[in-house]
Amino acid sequence: MCKLLRVGLRRLQILLVVSLVVHQAASAVTYYSLATANEQLGHGFDTQVSLPLEACLDGDWRFQGGSNANLSYDGLFDANTLISDLSGSVKGGINLVIFGGSVKYSMRKKVTTNTNAVSSVMRFGYQKGHYSLENRQPKADILALLKTNPNAVRQRCGDAFIHNITLGSNLYVAAKIHFRSKEQYEWYQTKVKVKIGFWSKTKTKTKEQEQTTTDAVYSIRVASDAPLPPALADLIATGTSYCRTDALDPCYTYVERLFAYLFEGGTYPADLTNDYLSVISYDVEPYSRSGHYQLANAGIGTLSVRYQQLSNRLRAYQDLVDDRLESLTAFRAVSVAPEEMSALDLELTEQNQHKQRLAAAADFCAGLPGVTPCEQHIEAAIRVIP
């Protein structure tokens, strides 16, 4: 793996954009994993509401190959593009399970462009490969239940199952410029025709760029959809992530340290062992296309598609709050005026409370308590957000 990753990074260090390769069977649909408990091989899946269910199939894990390492760069990376690229859902939009995975879902906001910030992102991607579930058989208790209560089997196992998973890690390093308002951001977009990432000290800013970023904050954010190796976690903990745009040297030093670790000559490839990989994405296969006709014909699905609509509504507000938190955190990090610090602290506390309420509503709805109680919890969390 170490050799493979080094080759991938070396080839793409000149910042050629390489698309992430995701193995996908013709009849399967690929989902980006949000690290919820049921997103594992052999678990049932309800495709009507995009919900992973309990384990309904036994079988053997089989490694299918597909190891891949790459580096890509994007000058303007939005949150939806990030997930779409990762999951391989080039067609049909972004595939996500409903409600769950709030922590991983909000991760993407740390490194992507939003209404108050522009970002340049480098992605270090490694796929160990794809695993499928072979020699599959329905679990014994599921077979027994089929004889007495097929509708219960449908509720527990859905109409499909997770057939293939991709293990790996995607690490993002984002240079962002945060603006105090949407108006300032839009003015920057109008005035500065060439989007800049400020990746190094040698980058020369024009007078126009300096004028449009006078009251902005520059940040270096690192995020991953897998656990961080200890050396990288320590580096992040000791680095300067936020700088005023007229005092960028500490952030530039942090960038240099990061790239020394990540690029050729650093230890990141060797540090990326199995302990620091996770399920990146997975393929969902209908029972009817995989020969599991007993499960394909079991009962009638009763889960309401309204759950999907409620999840989308909830996540729209989660995005709103996460964007606000990103901006407030950036300006609080460089603030020195006591009055401004106090005001920002109050706003941060308020937004974190909103975030917690929305996450609690998501956790409640993930248990499928019924559409009405789920909607009530979501609306109660949304109601207090200005």
C-alpha positions in Angstrom: 0.0 0.0 0.0 2.8 2.4 0.9 4.4 2.0 -2.5 1.1 2.4 -4.3 0.2 5.6 -2.4 3.6 7.1 -3.0 3.3 6.4 -6.8 -0.2 8.0 -6.8 0.9 11.1 -5.0 4.0 11.5 -7.1 2.1 11.3 -10.4 -0.5 13.8 -9.3 1.5 16.2 -7.3 1.4 18.5 -10.4 -2.3 18.9 -9.6 -3.9 17.0 -12.4 -7.4 16.2 -11.4 -8.0 12.5 -11.3 -11.5 11.1 -10.8 -12.0 8.7 -7.9 -12.6 5.2 -9.1 -15.5 3.4 -7.5 -16.4 -0.1 -8.4 -20.1 -0.3 -9.2 -22.1 -3.2 -10.6 -24.5 -2.3 -13.4 -27.5 -3.1 -11.4 -26.3 -1.6 -8.1 -26.6 1.9 -6.7 -23.7 3.5 -4.8 -24.1 5.3 -1.5 -21.6 7.5 0.3 -21.1 6.0 3.7 -22.1 8.2 6.7 -20.6 5.6 9.1 -23.9 4.5 10.6 -24.0 1.1 12.3 -26.0 -0.6 9.6 -23.8 0.4 6.6 -22.1 -3.0 6.4 -22.0 -6.0 4.1 -25.0 -8.2 4.2 -27.3 -5.7 5.8 -30.7 -5.1 4.4 -31.7 -1.9 2.7 -34.9 -0.1 1.9 -34.4 1.7 -1.4 -37.6 3.6 -1.2 -36.4 5.7 1.8 -32.6 5.1 1.5 -32.4 3.3 4.8 -29.9 0.6 5.8 -31.4 -2.1 8.0 -30.3 -5.0 10.1 -28.0 -7.9 8.9 -30.2 -10.3 7.0 -27.6 -12.3 5.0 -24.7 -14.5 6.0 -21.8 -15.0 3.6 -18.1 -14.8 3.0 -16.2 -11.5 2.6 -14.2 -11.6 -0.7 -11.6 -9.1 -1.7 -12.3 -7.9 -5.2 -9.2 -5.7 -5.8 -9.4 -2.2 -7.0 -6.6 -0.6 -4.9 -6.1 3.0 -6.0 -4.3 6.1 -4.7 -4.7 9.6 -6.1 -4.3 13.3 -5.4 -6.8 15.8 -6.8 -7.2 19.6 -6.6 -10.3 21.7 -7.0 -10.2 25.5 -7.0 -13.9 25.8 -6.0 -15.2 22.8 -4.2 -18.8 22.8 -3.0 -20.2 20.4 -0.4 -22.5 18.4 -2.7 -19.8 17.9 -5.3 -17.6 16.4 -2.6 -20.0 13.7 -1.7 -21.0 13.1 -5.3 -17.4 12.5 -6.3 -16.7 10.3 -3.3 -19.7 8.1 -3.8 -19.3 7.8 -7.5 -22.9 9.0 -8.0 -22.1 10.8 -11.2 -25.6 10.1 -12.5 -28.7 10.4 -10.5 -27.5 12.9 -7.9 -26.1 12.2 -4.4 -27.0 9.0 -2.6 -27.1 9.3 1.2 -28.9 7.3 3.9 -31.6 9.3 5.7 -31.1 11.0 9.1 -28.0 9.2 10.4 -24.3 10.1 10.3 -24.6 13.8 11.4 -20.9 14.0 12.4 -19.6 12.7 9.1 -22.2 14.6 7.1 -21.1 17.9 8.6 -17.4 17.1 8.0 -17.7 18.2 4.4 -18.6 21.8 5.4 -15.1 22.2 6.9 -13.4 22.1 3.6 -15.9 23.3 1.0 -17.1 26.6 -0.4 -20.3 28.2 0.9 -22.2 31.5 0.8 -19.6 33.2 3.0 -16.3 31.5 2.1 -14.3 30.4 -0.9 -12.0 27.3 -0.7 -9.3 25.6 -2.6 -9.1 21.9 -1.8 -6.5 19.2 -2.1 -7.8 15.6 -1.7 -5.5 12.7 -0.8 -7.4 9.6 -1.7 -6.6 6.0 -1.0 -8.7 2.9 -1.6 -7.5 -0.3 -0.2 -10.1 -2.0 -2.5 -13.6 -3.5 -2.7 -15.1 -6.3 -0.7 -18.2 -8.2 -1.7 -20.4 -10.8 0.2 -20.3 -14.1 -1.6 -21.9 -17.6 -0.9 -24.8 -15.6 0.6 -27.7 -17.2 2.5 -30.5 -15.6 4.5 -29.9 -15.8 8.2 -31.7 -18.7 10.0 -34.0 -16.5 12.0 -35.0 -14.6 8.8 -35.8 -17.9 7.0 -37.9 -19.0 10.0 -39.8 -15.6 10.1 -40.5 -15.8 6.4 -42.8 -18.8 7.1 -44.9 -16.9 9.7 -44.6 -13.2 9.1 -43.2 -12.2 5.7 -44.3 -8.5 6.3 -42.0 -8.4 9.3 -39.1 -9.7 7.1 -39.8 -6.9 4.7 -39.6 -4.3 7.5 -36.4 -5.8 8.8 -34.6 -6.5 5.5 -36.0 -4.1 3.0 -36.0 -4.8 -0.8 -32.2 -4.9 -1.3 -28.9 -5.5 0.6 -25.4 -4.1 0.8 -23.4 -6.2 -1.6 -20.1 -4.4 -2.0 -18.1 -2.0 0.2 -15.1 0.2 -0.5 -12.5 0.6 2.2 -10.1 3.5 2.2 -9.5 7.1 3.3 -10.1 10.5 1.8 -8.1 13.3 3.4 -8.8 17.0 2.6 -6.6 20.0 3.1 -8.5 23.2 2.3 -7.4 26.8 2.1 -10.4 29.0 2.8 -11.1 32.7 2.9 -14.0 33.6 5.2 -16.0 36.8 4.8 -18.1 38.4 7.4 -21.1 38.6 5.1 -22.6 37.2 1.9 -22.3 40.7 0.4 -18.5 40.8 1.0 -18.1 37.4 -0.4 -20.1 38.3 -3.6 -18.0 41.5 -4.0 -14.9 39.4 -3.8 -16.3 37.1 -6.5 -16.9 40.1 -8.7 -13.6 41.9 -8.2 -11.2 38.9 -8.1 -11.5 37.1 -11.4 -8.9 34.5 -10.6 -9.7 32.4 -7.5 -6.7 32.2 -5.2 -5.9 29.6 -2.6 -2.9 31.3 -0.9 -1.1 27.9 -0.7 2.4 29.3 -0.2 4.4 32.4 0.7 5.5 32.8 -2.9 2.0 33.5 -4.0 1.7 37.2 -4.9 -1.5 38.9 -4.2 -2.6 41.8 -6.4 -3.7 45.1 -4.9 -7.3 44.3 -5.8 -7.1 40.9 -4.0 -5.7 42.7 -0.9 -8.5 45.2 -0.9 -11.2 42.6 -1.1 -9.8 40.4 1.7 -8.9 43.2 4.2 -11.6 42.1 6.6 -11.5 38.4 5.9 -9.9 35.4 7.6 -7.7 32.8 6.0 -7.9 29.2 7.3 -6.3 25.9 6.7 -8.7 23.1 7.5 -8.0 19.3 7.5 -10.8 16.8 7.5 -11.0 13.1 6.8 -13.8 10.5 6.4 -11.6 8.0 8.2 -9.6 8.1 11.5 -6.5 10.2 11.5 -3.1 8.7 12.0 -1.6 9.9 15.4 1.2 11.8 13.7 -1.2 13.8 11.6 -3.6 14.4 14.5 -0.7 15.8 16.5 0.4 18.0 13.6 -3.1 19.4 13.3 -3.4 20.0 17.0 -0.2 22.1 17.0 -0.7 24.0 13.7 -2.2 27.5 13.3 -5.4 27.0 11.4 -6.7 30.6 11.2 -4.9 33.9 10.3 -5.8 37.4 9.4 -5.1 38.1 5.8 -2.4 40.7 6.7 -0.6 38.2 9.0 -0.4 34.9 7.1 3.0 33.5 8.0 1.8 31.2 10.8 -0.7 29.6 8.5 1.9 29.3 5.7 4.2 27.5 8.1 1.4 25.1 9.0 0.8 24.4 5.3 4.5 23.7 4.8 4.5 21.2 7.7 1.4 19.5 6.5 2.7 19.1 2.9 6.1 17.9 4.2 4.2 15.1 6.0 1.7 14.3 3.2 3.8 14.5 0.1 6.8 12.6 -1.1 9.3 12.2 1.7 6.7 12.3 4.4 5.4 9.4 6.5 1.7 9.7 5.7 1.7 6.7 3.2 3.4 4.5 5.7 1.1 5.7 8.5 -2.1 4.8 6.6 -2.5 1.3 7.9 -5.8 -0.6 8.2 -6.6 1.0 11.6 -7.0 4.3 9.7 -9.3 3.2 6.9 -13.1 3.1 6.9 -16.0 2.3 4.6 -16.1 5.1 2.1 -19.0 3.9 -0.1 -21.0 0.8 -0.8 -23.2 -0.7 -3.4 -26.8 -1.7 -2.8 -28.1 -4.6 -4.8 -31.9 -5.5 -5.1 -32.7 -9.0 -3.8 -34.6 -9.6 -7.1 -31.4 -9.2 -9.1 -29.2 -11.3 -6.9 -31.2 -14.5 -6.7 -32.6 -14.0 -3.2 -36.2 -14.4 -4.4 -37.5 -15.4 -0.9 -36.5 -12.0 0.4 -37.5 -10.1 -2.8 -41.1 -11.4 -2.5 -41.4 -11.0 1.3 -44.3 -8.9 2.3 -45.1 -5.3 1.4 -43.0 -2.3 2.2 -44.8 0.2 4.5 -42.1 2.8 5.2 -43.3 6.2 4.1 -41.3 8.1 1.5 -42.1 11.1 3.7 -39.1 10.1 5.8 -36.9 11.0 2.9 -38.5 14.4 2.6 -38.1 15.1 6.3 -34.5 14.0 6.2 -33.8 16.4 3.3 -35.5 19.3 5.2 -33.5 18.6 8.4 -30.2 18.4 6.5 -30.8 21.7 4.8 -30.9 23.3 8.2 -27.9 21.3 9.4 -26.0 22.8 6.4 -27.1 26.3 7.3 -26.0 25.9 10.9 -22.7 24.3 10.0 -21.9 27.2 7.6 -22.6 29.7 10.3 -20.4 27.8 12.7 -17.5 27.7 10.2 -17.7 31.5 9.8 -18.0 32.3 13.5 -15.2 29.9 14.4 -12.9 31.6 11.9 -13.5 35.1 13.1 -13.4 34.1 16.8 -10.0 32.5 16.3 -8.4 35.8 15.2 -10.4 38.2 17.3 -8.6 40.3 19.9 -11.2 43.0 20.8 -13.0 41.9 24.1 -16.4 43.1 23.0 -16.2 41.3 19.7 -14.9 38.1 21.4 -17.8 38.1 23.8 -20.4 38.7 21.0 -18.9 35.9 18.9 -18.8 33.5 21.9 -22.5 34.1 22.4 -23.3 33.4 18.8 -21.1 30.3 18.8 -23.0 29.0 21.8 -26.3 29.6 20.2 -25.3 27.9 16.9 -23.9 24.9 18.8 -27.2 24.6 20.6 -29.0 24.6 17.3 -26.6 21.9 16.0 -27.2 19.7 19.0 -31.0 20.0 18.7 -30.9 19.1 15.0 -28.7 16.1 15.7 -31.0 15.0 18.4 -34.0 15.2 16.0 -32.0 13.2 13.4 -31.2 10.5 16.0 -34.8 10.3 17.0 -36.1 10.0 13.4 -33.4 7.4 12.6 -35.3 5.0 14.9 -38.4 5.4 12.6 -40.8 6.4 15.3 -43.5 7.3 12.9 -43.8 10.2 10.4 -45.8 12.5 12.7 -43.6 12.3 15.8 -40.5 12.6 13.5 -41.8 15.7 11.9 -42.7 17.2 15.2 -39.2 16.7 16.5 -37.7 18.2 13.4 -40.0 21.3 13.4 -39.3 21.9 17.1 -35.6 22.0 16.4 -36.0 24.2 13.3 -38.4 26.6 14.9 -35.8 28.3 17.1 -33.3 28.9 14.3 -33.6 32.5 13.0 
